C-alpha cells in the first residue's frame, strides 16, 4: 500500500460544487481506499491504496456519478508532495505567503520559457515540471499570477494550495 494525496479543484468555492468532507471520506472508503483523511473544505484527501495511475480518474468519475458535476482531481504520492514542499525556493519568511500551483501535466519547454518572461511587482514565481512556486507579497486577492493565469500560459490544468495546507498534508501523510 502507498500513501497518496488527492487535490480536488474548485469545490466548495462560493457555494458551488459543494461536497461535505465527511461525505467525501465515505465515498473514498467505498472506492476501496483506506486510512482516508480529509483536510479543510477545499478538497484535500490523504489516503492509502495499491499503486495505480488510475486513482484520479476513479475519484473524479465517482464524484460526477454521485454529485452530477465534474471535478478535476490531481493525485500524487505523499513522497511527491513532500518533495514539492521541500523544494520550495523561497526563504522561510516568504514561504508563509507562498502558494503551490500544482500542474496536472508537464508543460512544454516553450510554455515554461514564455511564462518566465512575465513579471509583476510584488509577485515572484518559479516554474518546475510539476509545480509553480508562487510568492505574492500583497496576498492572492490582488495577484495577477493566479491559478488561471498559469493554466492559460502553460496550457495545462492546475490546482493551487497555500504553504500551510501543503505542509499540513505532508504531516498527515506521515
Secondary structure, 3 states (H helix, E strand, C coil): CEEEEEEECCCCECCECCCCHHHHHHHHHHCCCEEEEEECCCCEEEEEECCCCCHHHHHHHHHHHHHCCCCCEEEEEHHHHHHHHHCCCCCHHHHCCEEEEEECCCCCHHHHHHHCCCCCCCEEEEECCCEEEEEECCCHHHCCCCHHHHHHHHCCCEEEEEHHHHHHHHHHHC
